Amino acid sequence: MKLTKRTRSNVLNALIIVVTLGLVLYLSARGGDISDAWDTLRSADLKWIGAAICSWVVFMTFEAMGLHVFFHQQKVRIKFRTSFLVALIGSFYSSVTPAATGGQPMQVFALKKRGVPAGISSSGLAVKFFTFQTALLTLGGGLWLLNPGIVQTCVEAGRWIVVTGFLLNGLSVLAVILLAINKNIVRGILTLCINIGKALRIVKDVGRTTSRADAAMEDFHASVDMLTHHPIRLFYLYLLSCLQVLGLMSIVYFVYRALGLDALRYVDVLTLQFLLYIAASFTPLPGASGAQEGGFYIFFQNVFPAEKLVGALLLWRFFTYYFTLIIGVIGIVIDSAWSIRHPTGSTILIEGGDDDAGKEKG
């Protein structure tokens, strides 16, 4: 049986994830650390494991809250459970596709089924990406400046990797700003995509596709323009992203405490986690596999005792990555069930005025 291109891609991404986890376990076993890792996991304090789970919930809740608030600013009245479901879908597909490229398209698709115009959902995701990256860079950079001692102790050998990560993340923020303010660039990108689609025989009606793309682009810029004229609203979304980022980055501290360690302050461990995330986030592999695990060894080898380092890595990676995959699958099942019950989707009623307005039905 011949596999489709999409199926082959999904299988390859799954293999990368499995091989990375297997490599960690193999190297641990070869070095005699696997028994220590198992003992470490068995002795973990459940109270702090519960705190790690709560930290993940905070991360995902504020991810959903950022989307939800943006849509309400646009007068698109979707329910919070929809925003949370869309956040789960995005997190799952971002985790299983190279460079997290699959998350936003699947979120746009999920929102479109519920009647949210693609231009508005795309602008919301672009703004959400902008505020998340800004929160990541400002908090990470601030912690580095306020806490240089722990960085010098633990990250001196990987300093250039961290600097590169800051530059790449900063460029992504600038790219979003440029796309938001320059229609010609967006139109050029859309035209290129349509022409490629025509060449590949994916796009059959160029005129109709171009018309739809132009309408989506107008929705996109109308939404972003509204936000740029309301800096207080943008700042509010930035604060929500700060809470989201802190939820994700705090997980490693709770893992640290779960293993019976308390020598370092919360801010010390948090600083290292921010720099690790920034350094590894643009690795073009699903979930930044390999870079995250290798970076953990480099950044935290002086934080966790040698006999607990592998156990700490496995526990941290579970809550920051594999837990998202597990819960994300549940979200996808719920979304599929919703699609079966609502084969024609929902409808957004445009109320008019300066902003696109709507109300979710069904």
N, C-alpha and C positions, 0 to 999 in steps of 0.2 A: 504493500500500500504506500503510495506516494504522499509524503507529508507536505502540507502547505507551508509557505514561507513564514507565516505567523507562528504556526506550530513549531517549526524548526527553531525559530527565534526564542520561543518560550522554553523549549527543551534546553537550548544552549544556556539561557540565563539561569535556569534551575540547576544545571550542571555546575555552573560557575559558583553558585552559592554552596552547593553540596560539597564540591571539591575543596573550596576554601575552608569550610568547617572540618572536612576530613583531614586536610593538611595540618590544621591546628592540632587536632587530636593525634595525628601521626607523629608530629614533631614532639609533642608533649610525651607520648608514650616512649619514643626513642630516647628522650632525655631523662626518662624515669620520673616524669612529673605527673603522669596521669593518675597514679594512686593518690598522690598528694592533692590533686585537683578534686578527685571524688570525695576525699575526706573533708576538703574545704567546703564543698557544696553541701555535704550532709550536715556539717556543723554550723551552717549559716543561721543567723538569728532571724526567726520568722517575723519578728516585729519590724525589723528594717527591710525585709523583703516586701512586707506589706506597704512600707513607705515608698519603696521603688515602684510598686504597682500604682500607688496613688499619684506618684510623680508623672508616670506615663499618662494617666487619666487627665491630669492637669494639662499636659502637653497637647493631647488630642482635643480636649474641651476648648482650649483657647485657639487651636487651629480652626475648629468649627465656628467659634465665636467671631473670629476675624472675618470669615466669609459671610456669616449671618448679619453682622453689623453693616458690612459694605452693601449687601443687597437691600437692607432696610433703608440705608441712606439713599438708595436708588428707587425707593418705593416699590421694590419687588418683594411681596409679602410671602416668603417661603417659611415653612415651619423650622424650628431649631433642629428637630430630629432629622430633617432633610439635610440641613447644613452639616450635621454630625456624620450622617451616612456618606455624604459627598467627601468629607474630610477623610474618612476611612478608606474610601475607594481610591482617592488620590494618593494616600500614604502607601497603600498596598502596591499600586502599579508603579509608583516612584521607586519602591524598594526592589522590584523585580525587573526593571528595565535599565539599560545602560545610561549612566549620567542622569538618572531620574527623569528621563524624557517622556515616559508614558503616563505619568500621573495627571497632568493638566488636561491633555486631550480626553482622557476618560472621564474626568470631572465635567468638562464642557458637555460631553455626550450625555452624562447622567442628568445634568441640569436641563439640557435641551429637551429630554424626554418629559421633564416636569414643567415645560413651558417657558423656561428662562431663555431669552434670546442669546445666541452664541456670542454676539458682540459684548453684551453686558456681563455674561459669565466670564469671558476671556479677560475683560478689563478688571473684574473682581479678582481673578487669579493672578493677574499681573501686579496689581496693587498689593495683594497679599504676599507675593514673592518679594516685592520691593521692601515692604515693611519687615518681613522676616529677615532678609539679608541685612538690612540696615540695623535691626536689633542685634543680630549676630555679630556684626562688625563693631558696632559701638560698645556693646557690653564686653566682647572679647578684647578689644583694644584697650578699653578702660581698665579691665582686670589686669592686663599685662602691665600697664603703666603703674597701677597701684600696688602690684604684687610682683616686682621683678625678681625677687630673691628665689622664689620657688621655680620660676621659669629658667633662671640661670642654672639652678641645681639639676633640673630634670630635663630641660629641652635644649640645652646648649648645642648638642650635636645636630639637632634637627631644626635649628633656627631658620635656615634658608628655606626649608619646606613650609614653615609657618608664614614667612614673608611672602612666598609665592602664593599661598592660599589666600592671604589678605588681598593681594593684587588681583587674583582671578575673581574672587567674590566681589571686589570693588568694581571691576569691569562689568560684571553682570548687572550690578545696580545701575551703572551708567547706561548700559544697553537698554534697560527698561525705561529709563527716563527719556532716552532718545526716541524710542519707539512711541512713547506716549505723546511726545510733543511734535513729532514730524510725520505727517500723514504720507508724504511722498515716499519715505523709506518703507512704511508699512505697505503702501500700495505696490511698490516695487517688489517686495517679498511675496505678496499675494499673487502678483502677475507671474513671477518666476515659478511659483508652486503650481499655478494653473497650467502654465505651458509645459512643465514637466509632466503633470498629470495627463495632459493631452497627448504628449509624446508616448507615454506609457499606456495610453488608451484607458486610463482611469476616468478622465473627464471627457464626456461625450458632447455636452452642450456648453461650449466655452462662453457664449453670451450669457446664458442663464446663470452659470457658475460665477462669472465675473460680477453680475448684478447682485447676487446673494452675498458675495465677498465684500462688495462696496457697502451694502446695507449693514453687514456685520461690523465693518470698519467704522462706519459712522456711529453705531451704537457704542463701540469700544471707545472712541475718542470723546463722545458725549459724556460717557461715564467718568473717564479719567479727567476730562476738563472740569467737570463738576467738582471732583475731589481736589484738584489743584487750586481751585478758587476757595476752598474751605480748609485751610491748614489745620484748624483745630480738629476737624474730623480725621484728617490724616494722622495727626499726632495721637489721637485716641486709638486708631488702628495700630500705630507703632507701639503704644503701651501694651495693647493686647498681645502683640507679637513678642514683646519683651517677656511677658509672663509665660507665653508658650515656650520660648527658647529656654527659659530658666527651668521649666518643668522637665524638658528633655535632658538638659545638662546636669541636673541634680541627681539623676539616677545613679551615676557612678559614685557619688558620695554615700548614698544609701547602701550600695554594694560594699563600699569600703567599711562602713559601720557594721554591716551584716556579718562581715568576716572577723569581727571583734577588734577592729583597729580604730584608734582615736587620737593618734599622735598629731595629725595634721588638722588644720582648721577647715571648715566648709569652704571658705573662699580660696584656700590653696588648691584643693581638689577641683573646685569649680573652674579655676583659671586654667588648669591643665586640660580639662575636658573641652573647654571652649577652643583652645588652641589646636587640640587634636581634631575637632570637628571641622574647623576652618581649613586646616591643612589637608584633610582627606576628602572633603566634600565634593571636589570636582574630579575625583577619580572616575574614569569612564567605564565603570563596571557596576553591575546591579548592587545597590546598597553599599557602594564603595568597598566591596569585598576585597580583602587582602590588605588594602591601605589602612582600613580601620583596625584590623587585628594587628598588623605590623606596627602601626602607630601607637597602639595601646602598649605594646612591649617597650617601645622607645620612651614614651612619655611617662609611663607609670612603673617602670622597673625599679625606681627608687622610692616608690610610694608603697607598693605591696611587697611583703617578704617573698623571697624566691619560691618558697613552698606553697604560697597562696596565689601567685601571679596568674597561673593558668586558670585556676578556679574563678578568680576575679574576672578574667577575660571572658570566660564562658558565660558567667552570670550576667555581666554587663551587656554582652552582645545579645543575649537572649532578650533582655528587657528593652534594649534600644533598637532591635531589628526583628528577631524571630517572633516576638510577642506581637509586633505590628502585623506581620504576615498572618499569624493565626487569627487575630481579631479582624483583619482586613478581609480574609476569606469569608467570615461570617457576614460582613457588610456587603460583599458581592452577592452572596446567596440571597440576602434580604432584598437587594436591588433587583436581582433577577426575578424574584417572586413578585415584587411590585410591578415589574414590566409585564408579567403574565396577566396580572389582575387588571392592568391599565394598558391594553395594547395600543390605544390611540394617544396615550400620554395625558398630560394635564394642559391647561390653557392659561396663559397670562393675559389678563384684561388690561390693556393700556388705558390709563385714565387721562393722559394728556398733561399739559403743563410744561414747565421747563425741563423736568426730568422724566425719563421713562418710568412708568408706574405700573404696577401689576399686583395681582393677588393670586396665590396658588389655589387651584381647585382640585378637589379629589384627595 
